[in-house]
Each structure stands twice: as C-alpha cells, then as structure tokens.
Amino acid sequence: MGNITLKTLLTVIVLFFSVCSTVFAQKSRIAELRKNGLELVYNLEFEKANALFDSMIIIEPENAQGYFLKSGNYFWRFSLNTQNTEIGETFRELSFKAVEVAEEMLDKDEDNIDAMFYLGGAYGNLGRYYGMTNSWLKAYWYGRKGKNYLKDVVEINPQYYDAYLGLGIYHYYADILPKFIKAVSFLFGIEGDKAKGLEELQLAVSKGDFTKSEAMFFLGGIYLDFEKDYKKSLVLFEELVQKYPNNFSMRLSLAKCYQNLQQHEQAIRVLTESLNSKIIEEHAYFKKFLYFNLARTYFELNAFDNALNAYQNTLLSYEKGENKKSGYYAWAKYWAAECYAILDSTAKAREFYQKINEDENKYAFEAAQNRLDKPLTASRIGMIKGRNYFQRKQFEKAGSIFDTLIKSEVKKQNRQNESFLGELYYNFAKVEFELKNYQNALATYNKVFNLKKINTEWVKPWSRFRLGNCYKELGEIEKAKTAYDLAYAYDDDRLKFEIDKARESLE
C-alpha cells in the first residue's frame, strides 16, 4: 500500500459509503415518487401526480422514466375524454420527449434495458393514441415499433415483467382484428396471438411492478368487452375499485360486469354510489356515462319510468359548449323517446325523436326518423319487453312473449312488409337456442329466410350467423362453415368479428 496512509484509506472508505448512501437514497426517493404518482393517476388526481413526476425529472433529468410516466398520465386523461385535443397534444409531446431521452440513454449504454422499456412503452402508447384518433397507419407503425423494443427487453431479461403489459396489449388486439383488416395489417408486419397476449397480460398482473394496476385494467376490459368472461372481469374490477375508489372509469366497468352477470341491483348500487360521490363534480365528465348506463340497467329491468329519469339526467349532464357528437347525447334522446312511447306519452316521444340531429349521430337520427314514420305499437313494445327478459336470461318469459306475438302477426292479412315478423322469428330462435332446442332454432331461423319483404337489413345476416351456431352445436361442421361464409359476405364489422371468433372455436 506504499504511500497510502491509514488516514487516507479511511477517508476513501468514508467517501465511498457516503456516495453509495446518497445514490441509494436517491433511488429510494425515485421509487417512492413513482409509486405514489401512479396511485394518484389511477385515482384520477392528475395534477398531483404531475407534481411528483416533475420532481422525478428534476432529480434525474437524464432518465426517461419521469417523462414516460408523465406522458402516461396524460394518456390516461386523453383516453377518458378523446375529444380533448389539447390533452392529446400534450401527451404526444411528452411521449416524444421520453423517446428522445431514452435514446440518449441508449447512446451512452446500448445495453440499458430500462431505456429499451421506456422506448417500447412510449411507442406503444403512441400507437394506442393514434388508434383512438383513427390514424391507423401511424397506429400500426408505432405499435409495432413499441412491440419490438419490448420484445428485446424480455429476450434479455424474461423477468422484466412490466414489459409484458405492452406486449400483451399488442398481441391480443392484433389477433382480434377482423380478417379483412388482418389482410392489410400483414403488410405492416403485424402478427397477433390472442392466447399469448392474455398470458402476457396475466404475467404483468401477477408479477409486474408499476404496470400491475394498468394491466389489471386492460385485462378486465378484454374479459368484459371481447372474451365475454364476466366473472373473470368482475374479480379484476372489484379489486381495482376497492384500491382506487375515485376512479369512475373502473366503477363504470364494474357496473357493466354486474349488469352482464344479471346482477342488476348491484349495478344500480355501484352507479348510484358513483353519482352520489363527494368528488363526482371534480370529474363531471363521467356523469353522462354513469347516468346512461344506469338508464340502460333500468330499461333492461322494464322499469321504464326510472330509465326515463336517468336518460333525462344524461342529457342534463352535458355541459354548455361540450361536443355532443360522441353518440351518447343522441342515443340518450332516442331512448328517452322510446321510454315516453312505452309509457304512453306519444306527443313527448315525438318531441324527443325530432330533437335528434343527423350531425350528432347518423344512426340515432335514422332510427328516430323511422320511429316518426312508424311509431311504437303495442306489439313492438311487447317485443322490447321480451328482449329485456332474454337479456336477463329469463328465457321462458321471453319465449312466451315472442310466441304470442308471432301467432298474432301470422294471423294478419296483407302485411305491407314482413320485417317485424322476421325480427320476432330471430328473437324466438335465440330463445330456443339458449334452451338447447337446436333443431327448433334451425327451423325458426329458416322461416326468416322464407320471408321476402324484410326491410330490416341486419335480420338475415345475423340469422345466417346464428344458423351456423346451431349447426356447430349439432356437430354439422361443414354446414356451420357454409352459414358463416354466407354471413361474412355482408358489410357488418361487428358481425365479422363474431364470425371470426366462431370460426376459431370450430378449429
């Protein structure tokens, strides 16, 4: 040790541990800020979260983490209100800043796995943003770029579980694209794998660090909206709502789970508690969605007076100057009119049908014009009630209503068109299918195809699809495939999505 004195050595040791202690304290502080910031984001306390992420940027200006988390905060805000272009633009700017800083991190250290993760996450969020704004080419390009970075992350370290959130979202949604879109997306190198996507999201849920809650939110949404596995979705959203009671988006999804599980009273409880929350006025944007879903729940219960009140509150929830072209505004007026008609307030029903403008929502306007030409009759009101019983899985009650209406309709002479009878056959066949009377359902669907004067465009395509489902249950696979092929020829994206899923189950 030559010229190094004991005093010098002790000084070096003290300085070493002092530096280590400072670095450790800084990393601990960053981890604390990240954790608390994300908790605030998920509880919709966005400005408080921004303050913590800004502190991260001040402490570590050359680390992309703070910029990435702050951009994610704005992505959450934009996803809750996609009409807010100012928030969307701020998200974009912060995302590209996160990309810039992450690339600088990689320039200094090409093996920096955290930098790769931030790049993958930022590009993935940009892909989702452009998908929300219907810029599909950019959505494909950024989504694929993000996936490639995240793929590199897990190849280097398979235990980097936070990366599986973005990979899971990518693989799942790329796979559930209807086949006619997949044919185009293949040109961009977009490969999907639904099962793999679900596994990756589950990994992020069970083992992720700061992506755990977001992974739960996405996985719960997939089970709710696409997989139709409402029990799995319910488990996730119950936990999320308990953890983040101020997140009205999560509360809304929980209510939808209860509604789809025929637990309508639970759905009403969640929605009513949300609307009576002390902080709902701080997030008044959600009121319209909460009221609209409350109205739908009452409507399914055939409680039309309560439904009408909730639809009226939906309309009152829109603020002055707010963009009313999202669909909810027009459809709330339409369904309020339906409630008035069912409750025998004909003049009020016409008034609400006439209030719907084409520029608010084309489909609601067309439906309203149809009602003005052909007002609700007692028979059509009966069919609405029957469909509501079906929705609540009270199949015998629904079937009894449809059977009575069919017999009455068949007795009529000189029908101008057979559209209503076709709808009745379609709904009655659905009941027979649910009761596992597949041969009877086949015969009823075929009655739809024997009708020649059906003006309702959706009846025959969807009857073709459901005819295929009957053949599938009866083990007549080739006939099922033929029915699916015939149904797929119609221009209906939602129908094509359902057919794609049915074909998968055949394979």
C-alpha positions in Angstrom: 0.0 0.0 0.0 3.2 2.1 -0.2 2.4 5.8 0.2 -1.3 5.4 1.2 -1.7 6.2 4.8 -4.3 4.6 7.1 -5.9 8.1 7.4 -6.2 8.4 3.6 -7.6 4.9 3.3 -10.3 5.6 5.9 -11.2 8.9 4.2 -11.7 7.0 0.9 -13.8 4.4 2.6 -16.0 7.0 4.2 -16.4 8.9 0.9 -17.3 5.6 -0.9 -20.0 4.8 1.6 -21.3 8.4 1.6 -21.6 8.3 -2.2 -23.3 4.9 -2.1 -25.7 6.1 0.6 -26.6 9.2 -1.5 -27.2 7.1 -4.6 -29.3 4.6 -2.6 -31.3 7.4 -1.1 -31.9 9.0 -4.5 -33.1 5.7 -6.0 -35.3 5.1 -3.0 -36.8 8.6 -3.4 -37.4 8.0 -7.1 -39.1 4.7 -6.4 -41.3 6.4 -3.8 -42.3 9.2 -6.2 -43.1 6.7 -8.9 -45.3 4.6 -6.7 -47.2 7.5 -5.2 -47.5 9.2 -8.6 -49.1 6.2 -10.2 -51.5 5.7 -7.2 -52.6 9.3 -7.8 -53.1 8.7 -11.6 -55.3 5.7 -11.0 -57.4 7.7 -8.5 -57.7 10.4 -11.2 -55.7 13.0 -9.2 -53.8 14.0 -12.3 -52.3 17.3 -11.3 -51.0 15.9 -8.0 -49.4 13.1 -10.0 -47.8 15.5 -12.4 -46.1 17.3 -9.5 -44.5 14.1 -8.4 -43.4 13.1 -11.9 -41.9 16.6 -12.3 -39.9 16.0 -9.2 -38.5 12.8 -10.7 -37.5 14.8 -13.8 -35.7 17.4 -11.7 -33.8 14.7 -9.7 -32.9 12.7 -12.8 -33.2 14.9 -15.9 -31.3 12.4 -18.0 -33.6 9.5 -17.1 -36.6 8.9 -19.4 -38.7 7.4 -16.6 -40.2 10.7 -15.3 -41.1 11.8 -18.9 -42.6 8.4 -19.6 -44.7 8.4 -16.5 -45.9 11.9 -17.1 -46.8 11.1 -20.7 -48.7 8.1 -19.3 -50.6 10.4 -17.0 -51.8 12.4 -20.0 -52.6 9.3 -21.9 -55.0 8.3 -19.1 -56.6 11.7 -19.3 -57.0 11.6 -23.0 -58.4 8.0 -23.0 -61.1 9.2 -20.6 -62.0 12.1 -23.0 -60.7 11.6 -26.5 -62.3 14.8 -27.7 -59.9 16.8 -25.6 -57.3 17.5 -28.3 -55.2 19.8 -26.1 -54.6 16.9 -23.7 -53.9 14.6 -26.6 -51.2 17.0 -28.0 -49.5 17.3 -24.6 -49.4 13.5 -24.4 -47.7 13.4 -27.8 -45.1 16.0 -26.9 -44.3 14.2 -23.7 -44.1 10.8 -25.4 -41.6 12.1 -28.0 -39.6 13.7 -25.2 -39.5 10.4 -23.4 -38.3 8.8 -26.6 -35.6 11.4 -27.1 -34.2 11.0 -23.5 -34.4 7.2 -23.7 -32.5 7.2 -27.0 -29.8 9.3 -25.3 -29.6 6.8 -22.5 -29.1 4.0 -25.1 -26.4 6.1 -26.8 -24.5 6.1 -23.5 -25.2 2.4 -22.8 -26.5 0.3 -25.6 -27.4 -2.4 -23.1 -29.6 -0.2 -20.9 -32.7 -2.3 -20.6 -34.7 0.4 -18.8 -34.2 2.7 -21.7 -35.5 0.0 -24.1 -38.5 -0.4 -21.8 -39.3 3.3 -21.9 -39.0 3.3 -25.7 -41.3 0.3 -26.0 -43.8 1.8 -23.6 -43.8 5.3 -25.2 -44.1 4.0 -28.7 -46.8 1.6 -27.6 -48.8 4.4 -26.1 -48.4 6.4 -29.2 -49.8 3.5 -31.2 -52.8 3.3 -29.0 -53.3 7.1 -29.2 -53.3 7.1 -33.0 -55.7 4.1 -33.0 -58.1 6.2 -30.8 -57.8 9.1 -33.3 -58.3 6.7 -36.3 -54.8 7.4 -37.7 -54.4 3.7 -38.5 -51.1 3.8 -40.4 -49.4 5.6 -37.5 -51.1 3.3 -35.0 -49.7 0.3 -36.8 -46.2 1.8 -37.2 -45.8 3.0 -33.6 -47.4 -0.1 -32.1 -45.1 -2.4 -34.0 -42.0 -0.3 -33.1 -43.0 -0.4 -29.4 -43.6 -4.1 -29.5 -40.1 -4.7 -31.0 -38.4 -2.8 -28.1 -40.4 -4.7 -25.5 -39.6 -7.9 -27.2 -35.9 -7.1 -26.9 -36.4 -6.4 -23.2 -37.9 -9.8 -22.4 -35.4 -11.6 -24.5 -32.6 -10.0 -22.5 -34.4 -10.5 -19.2 -37.6 -12.6 -19.2 -38.2 -11.5 -15.6 -38.7 -7.9 -16.7 -42.5 -8.3 -16.1 -43.6 -4.8 -16.7 -42.7 -5.2 -20.4 -45.4 -7.9 -20.7 -48.2 -5.3 -20.4 -47.4 -3.6 -23.8 -46.6 -7.0 -25.4 -49.9 -8.4 -24.2 -51.9 -5.5 -25.5 -50.2 -5.7 -28.9 -50.5 -9.4 -29.3 -54.2 -9.6 -28.2 -55.6 -6.7 -30.2 -53.5 -7.6 -33.4 -55.2 -11.0 -33.3 -58.8 -10.0 -32.8 -58.8 -7.6 -35.8 -61.3 -8.9 -38.3 -59.7 -11.0 -41.0 -60.4 -8.3 -43.7 -58.3 -5.8 -41.6 -55.6 -8.5 -40.9 -55.1 -8.9 -44.6 -54.0 -5.3 -44.8 -52.1 -5.3 -41.4 -50.0 -8.2 -42.5 -48.2 -5.8 -44.9 -47.0 -3.9 -41.9 -45.6 -7.0 -40.2 -48.3 -7.0 -37.5 -48.7 -10.5 -36.1 -51.2 -11.3 -33.4 -51.6 -14.1 -30.9 -54.7 -13.8 -28.7 -53.7 -16.6 -26.2 -50.2 -15.3 -25.9 -51.5 -11.8 -25.3 -53.7 -13.0 -22.5 -50.8 -14.9 -20.9 -48.6 -11.8 -21.1 -51.2 -9.6 -19.5 -51.7 -12.1 -16.8 -47.9 -12.1 -16.1 -48.0 -8.3 -15.8 -50.9 -8.6 -13.4 -49.4 -11.2 -11.2 -45.7 -10.2 -11.3 -45.5 -6.7 -12.7 -44.1 -3.8 -10.6 -45.5 -0.4 -11.7 -47.7 -1.8 -14.5 -49.7 -4.2 -12.4 -52.8 -2.0 -12.0 -52.9 -0.9 -15.6 -52.5 -4.5 -16.7 -55.5 -5.4 -14.5 -57.5 -2.6 -16.1 -56.7 -3.8 -19.6 -57.2 -7.5 -18.9 -60.5 -6.7 -17.1 -61.6 -4.7 -20.2 -60.7 -7.5 -22.5 -62.6 -10.1 -20.5 -65.6 -7.7 -20.4 -65.8 -6.5 -24.0 -64.3 -9.2 -26.1 -63.9 -12.5 -24.2 -67.3 -12.1 -22.5 -65.9 -13.8 -19.4 -67.7 -11.5 -17.0 -66.8 -13.5 -13.9 -63.0 -13.0 -14.5 -63.6 -9.4 -15.4 -65.6 -8.9 -12.2 -62.8 -10.2 -10.0 -60.3 -7.7 -11.5 -62.6 -4.7 -11.4 -63.8 -5.4 -7.8 -60.2 -5.3 -6.7 -59.4 -2.2 -8.7 -62.4 -0.3 -7.4 -61.5 -1.2 -3.8 -58.0 0.0 -4.4 -58.9 3.2 -6.4 -62.4 4.2 -5.2 -62.2 7.6 -7.0 -61.7 6.1 -10.5 -65.1 6.4 -12.1 -63.9 4.6 -15.3 -63.2 1.5 -13.2 -66.5 1.9 -11.4 -68.3 2.0 -14.7 -66.7 -1.2 -15.9 -67.6 -2.9 -12.6 -71.2 -1.9 -13.1 -71.2 -3.4 -16.6 -69.8 -6.6 -15.2 -72.7 -6.8 -12.7 -75.2 -5.9 -15.5 -73.9 -8.7 -17.8 -74.0 -11.2 -14.9 -77.7 -10.3 -14.4 -76.9 -8.7 -11.0 -78.8 -5.5 -11.9 -79.3 -4.4 -8.3 -75.6 -4.5 -7.8 -75.0 -2.5 -11.0 -77.5 0.1 -9.8 -75.8 0.3 -6.4 -72.4 1.0 -8.0 -73.7 3.6 -10.4 -75.8 5.4 -7.8 -72.9 5.4 -5.3 -70.7 6.9 -8.0 -73.2 9.6 -8.9 -73.6 10.5 -5.2 -69.8 10.5 -4.6 -68.4 13.7 -2.9 -65.9 14.2 -5.7 -68.1 13.5 -8.8 -68.3 17.2 -9.6 -64.5 17.2 -9.9 -64.9 14.7 -12.7 -68.3 15.8 -14.0 -67.3 14.5 -17.5 -68.2 10.9 -16.2 -71.7 11.8 -15.1 -73.2 11.3 -18.6 -71.8 7.8 -18.9 -72.8 6.8 -15.4 -76.4 8.1 -16.0 -76.6 6.5 -19.4 -75.6 3.1 -18.1 -77.9 3.5 -15.1 -80.7 4.2 -17.6 -79.8 1.0 -19.7 -79.9 -1.1 -16.5 -83.4 0.2 -15.6 -84.5 -0.3 -19.2 -83.4 -3.9 -19.1 -85.5 -4.3 -15.9 -88.5 -2.9 -17.8 -88.5 -0.1 -15.2 -89.1 2.5 -17.9 -90.0 5.4 -15.6 -86.7 5.1 -13.8 -84.9 4.7 -17.1 -86.5 7.8 -18.5 -85.4 9.8 -15.5 -81.8 8.6 -15.9 -81.8 9.4 -19.7 -83.0 12.9 -18.9 -80.2 13.3 -16.4 -77.7 12.0 -19.0 -78.8 14.9 -21.3 -78.6 17.4 -18.4 -75.0 16.2 -17.6 -73.7 17.6 -20.9 -72.1 21.0 -20.2 -72.5 24.1 -22.3 -70.3 24.1 -25.4 -69.4 20.4 -24.9 -69.1 18.3 -28.1 -72.2 16.3 -28.4 -71.2 14.1 -31.3 -69.9 11.1 -29.2 -73.2 9.2 -29.7 -74.3 9.2 -26.1 -76.1 12.5 -26.4 -78.1 11.5 -29.5 -78.9 8.0 -28.2 -80.0 9.3 -24.8 -82.6 11.4 -26.6 -83.6 8.4 -28.7 -84.0 6.1 -25.7 -85.8 8.8 -23.7 -88.3 9.0 -26.6 -88.7 5.2 -26.5 -89.4 5.4 -22.8 -92.0 8.1 -23.4 -93.6 6.0 -26.1 -93.7 2.9 -23.9 -95.2 5.0 -21.0 -97.9 6.2 -23.5 -96.7 9.8 -23.7 -96.9 9.9 -27.5 -96.5 13.6 -28.0 -93.5 13.8 -25.8 -91.9 10.8 -27.6 -92.3 12.6 -31.0 -90.8 15.7 -29.5 -87.6 13.8 -28.4 -87.3 11.9 -31.7 -87.5 15.3 -33.5 -84.7 16.7 -31.3 -82.1 14.3 -32.8 -79.9 15.9 -35.4 -78.1 13.9 -38.1 -74.7 15.6 -37.3 -74.9 14.3 -33.7 -75.1 10.7 -34.7 -76.2 9.3 -38.1 -77.6 6.0 -36.8 -79.6 7.5 -33.9 -81.0 10.1 -36.4 -82.1 7.3 -38.8 -83.6 5.3 -36.0 -85.6 8.4 -34.8 -86.8 9.1 -38.4 -88.0 5.5 -38.6 -89.9 5.9 -35.4 -91.5 9.1 -36.6 -92.7 7.2 -39.7 -93.7 4.1 -37.8 -94.4 4.8 -34.1 -94.1 2.1 -31.5 -97.0 -0.2 -31.5 -98.2 -2.4 -28.6 -96.7 -5.4 -30.4 -93.3 -3.7 -30.7 -93.4 -2.7 -27.0 -94.1 -6.3 -26.3 -91.0 -7.3 -28.3 -88.9 -4.8 -26.3 -90.0 -6.3 -23.0 -89.4 -9.8 -24.4 -85.8 -8.8 -25.4 -85.2 -7.5 -21.9 -86.3 -10.7 -20.4 -84.0 -12.5 -22.8 -81.1 -10.2 -21.8 -81.7 -11.1 -18.1 -81.7 -14.8 -19.1 -85.4 -15.3 -18.2 -85.8 -17.3 -21.4 -89.2 -18.9 -20.7 -90.8 -15.4 -20.2 -89.1 -14.1 -23.3 -90.2 -17.1 -25.4 -93.8 -16.8 -24.2 -94.0 -13.2 -25.3 -92.3 -13.8 -28.7 -94.5 -16.9 -29.4 -97.7 -14.9 -28.6 -96.6 -12.0 -30.9 -95.7 -14.4 -33.7 -99.1 -16.1 -33.7 -100.8 -12.7 -33.7 -98.6 -11.4 -36.6 -99.1 -14.6 -38.7 -102.9 -14.2 -38.5 -102.7 -10.7 -40.1 -103.6 -10.4 -43.7 -102.0 -8.2 -46.4 -98.8 -7.4 -44.4 -97.1 -4.4 -46.1 -93.7 -5.9 -45.1 -92.5 -8.8 -43.0 -89.7 -7.1 -41.2 -91.4 -7.2 -37.8 -92.2 -10.9 -38.2 -88.6 -11.5 -39.2 -87.4 -9.8 -36.0 -89.8 -11.9 -34.0 -88.6 -15.2 -35.6 -85.0 -14.1 -35.0 -85.6 -13.4 -31.3 -87.6 -16.5 -30.7 -84.9 -18.7 -32.3 -82.4 -17.1 -30.0 -84.5 -18.3 -27.0 -84.8 -21.8 -28.5 -81.0 -21.9 -28.9 -80.4 -20.9 -25.3 -82.8 -23.6 -24.2 -80.7 -26.0 -26.3 -83.6 -26.8 -28.7 -81.2 -26.5 -31.6 -83.4 -28.3 -34.2 -86.3 -25.9 -33.4 -84.0 -22.9 -33.6 -82.8 -24.1 -37.0 -86.4 -24.3 -38.2 -87.2 -20.9 -36.9 -84.2 -19.2 -38.4 -85.1 -20.8 -41.8 -88.5 -19.1 -41.5 -86.6 -15.8 -41.6 -85.1 -16.7 -45.0 -88.5 -17.7 -46.4 -89.8 -14.1 -45.8 -89.5 -11.9 -48.9 -90.4 -8.4 -47.7 -87.9 -7.8 -44.9 -86.6 -4.2 -44.8 -84.6 -4.6 -41.7 -81.1 -5.1 -43.1 -79.5 -6.8 -40.1 -82.0 -9.6 -39.6 -80.9 -12.0 -42.4 -77.1 -11.6 -41.9 -77.3 -12.3 -38.2 -79.8 -15.1 -38.7 -77.2 -16.7 -41.0 -74.5 -16.4 -38.4 -76.8 -17.9 -35.7 -77.9 -20.6 -38.0 -74.2 -21.6 -38.2 -74.0 -21.7 -34.4 -76.9 -24.1 -34.4 -75.2 -26.4 -36.9 -72.0 -26.2 -34.8 -73.8 -27.3 -31.7 -75.4 -30.2 -33.7 -71.9 -31.3 -34.9 -72.7 -30.4 -38.6 -69.4 -28.6 -39.1 -69.5 -28.2 -42.8 -72.9 -26.7 -42.7 -71.8 -24.3 -40.0 -68.8 -23.2 -42.1 -71.1 -22.6 -45.1 -73.5 -20.5 -42.9 -70.6 -18.5 -41.6 -69.2 -17.9 -45.1 -72.6 -16.6 -46.3 -73.0 -14.3 -43.3 -69.4 -13.0 -43.7 -70.3 -11.6 -47.1 -72.4 -8.8 -45.5 -70.8 -5.5 -44.7 -71.0 -5.6 -40.9 -67.8 -5.2 -39.0 -69.3 -6.4 -35.7 -70.8 -9.4 -37.3 -67.4 -10.3 -38.9 -65.7 -10.1 -35.6 -68.2 -12.5 -34.1 -67.9 -14.9 -37.1 -64.1 -14.8 -36.7 -64.4 -16.0 -33.1 -66.9 -18.7 -34.0 -64.6 -20.0 -36.7 -61.8 -20.2 -34.2 -63.9 -22.3 -32.0 -64.5 -24.7 -34.9 -60.8 -25.1 -35.4 
